[in-house]
Amino acid sequence: MPLSQQQLDDLLERLIALTNVPDPEAQRDSLARLSLLLIEAVDDAARVQAAVDEMLAAQPGTPALNIP
């Protein structure tokens, strides 16, 4: 069942809260953990990879793809 607009707004608010941290490393780690959890929840790695690639393509310049 699709989410209602209010549910989407609430989800977006929570996602912003997860990434709205002053420490860039903590922000990166939070996004990485969230991404892994979503990959497991979606259970469609190809679809997740396509979404990530789409987001990377929208980034200005070449984003860094290094894992510390």
ZARO-454077 format. One record per residue (C-alpha): residue number from 0; residue in three letters; chain; x, y negated, z negated. Coordinates in Angstrom, 3 decimals, padded with zeros to 6 digits. Each point is the difference from the previous one (the first is absolute). Layout:
REC / NUM / ala / A / X / Y / Z
...
// end
This chain:
REC / 0 / met / A / 000.000 / 000.000 / 000.000
REC / 1 / pro / A / 001.464 / -003.383 / 000.982
REC / 2 / leu / A / 000.786 / -002.524 / -002.688
REC / 3 / ser / A / -002.261 / -002.993 / -000.516
REC / 4 / gln / A / 001.403 / -003.489 / 000.470
REC / 5 / gln / A / 000.161 / -000.424 / -003.777
REC / 6 / gln / A / 001.915 / 003.270 / -000.357
REC / 7 / leu / A / 002.423 / -001.091 / 002.726
REC / 8 / asp / A / 000.485 / -003.355 / -001.731
REC / 9 / asp / A / 000.660 / 001.736 / -003.324
REC / 10 / leu / A / 002.483 / 002.366 / 001.627
REC / 11 / leu / A / 001.815 / -002.875 / 001.684
REC / 12 / glu / A / 000.185 / -001.832 / -003.315
REC / 13 / arg / A / 001.595 / 003.065 / -001.622
REC / 14 / leu / A / 002.460 / 000.430 / 002.879
REC / 15 / ile / A / 001.063 / -003.631 / -000.300
REC / 16 / ala / A / 000.476 / 000.449 / -003.751
REC / 17 / leu / A / 002.271 / 002.998 / 000.641
REC / 18 / thr / A / 002.261 / -001.975 / 002.308
REC / 19 / asn / A / -000.167 / -003.427 / -001.621
REC / 20 / val / A / 003.101 / 000.411 / -002.158
REC / 21 / pro / A / 002.998 / -002.343 / -000.157
REC / 22 / asp / A / 002.628 / 002.754 / 000.235
REC / 23 / pro / A / 000.481 / 001.098 / 003.643
REC / 24 / glu / A / 001.278 / 003.428 / -001.069
REC / 25 / ala / A / -003.029 / 000.608 / -002.213
REC / 26 / gln / A / -002.245 / -001.141 / 002.850
REC / 27 / arg / A / 001.727 / 002.391 / 002.429
REC / 28 / asp / A / -000.220 / 002.881 / -002.466
REC / 29 / ser / A / -003.691 / -000.673 / -000.625
REC / 30 / leu / A / -000.738 / -000.044 / 003.734
REC / 31 / ala / A / 001.987 / 003.196 / 000.518
REC / 32 / arg / A / -001.879 / 001.832 / -002.769
REC / 33 / leu / A / -003.323 / -001.267 / 001.309
REC / 34 / ser / A / 000.901 / 001.093 / 003.526
REC / 35 / leu / A / 000.881 / 003.515 / -001.127
REC / 36 / leu / A / -003.212 / 000.310 / -001.990
REC / 37 / leu / A / -002.042 / -001.186 / 002.971
REC / 38 / ile / A / 001.746 / 002.431 / 002.339
REC / 39 / glu / A / -000.951 / 002.838 / -002.333
REC / 40 / ala / A / -003.568 / -001.286 / -000.392
REC / 41 / val / A / -000.579 / -000.478 / 003.725
REC / 42 / asp / A / 001.575 / 003.372 / 000.821
REC / 43 / asp / A / 000.693 / -001.182 / 003.554
REC / 44 / ala / A / 003.689 / -000.852 / 000.285
REC / 45 / ala / A / -000.233 / -000.982 / 003.683
REC / 46 / arg / A / -002.760 / -002.503 / -000.718
REC / 47 / val / A / 001.935 / -001.484 / -002.916
REC / 48 / gln / A / 003.179 / -000.220 / 002.107
REC / 49 / ala / A / -001.928 / -001.786 / 002.748
REC / 50 / ala / A / -001.373 / -002.509 / -002.511
REC / 51 / val / A / 003.475 / -000.650 / -001.430
REC / 52 / asp / A / 001.446 / -000.413 / 003.494
REC / 53 / glu / A / -002.778 / -002.453 / 000.846
REC / 54 / met / A / 000.823 / -002.067 / -003.087
REC / 55 / leu / A / 003.724 / 000.063 / 000.782
REC / 56 / ala / A / -000.656 / -001.124 / 003.570
REC / 57 / ala / A / -001.874 / -003.037 / -001.341
REC / 58 / gln / A / 002.983 / -001.069 / -002.133
REC / 59 / pro / A / 002.072 / -002.875 / 001.376
REC / 60 / gly / A / 003.544 / 001.072 / 000.797
REC / 61 / thr / A / 001.297 / 003.455 / -000.736
REC / 62 / pro / A / -000.958 / 001.264 / -003.445
REC / 63 / ala / A / 002.631 / 001.814 / -002.041
REC / 64 / leu / A / -000.573 / 003.746 / -000.023
REC / 65 / asn / A / 002.438 / 001.040 / -002.695
REC / 66 / ile / A / -000.656 / 002.146 / -003.003
REC / 67 / pro / A / 002.166 / -000.927 / -002.988
// end
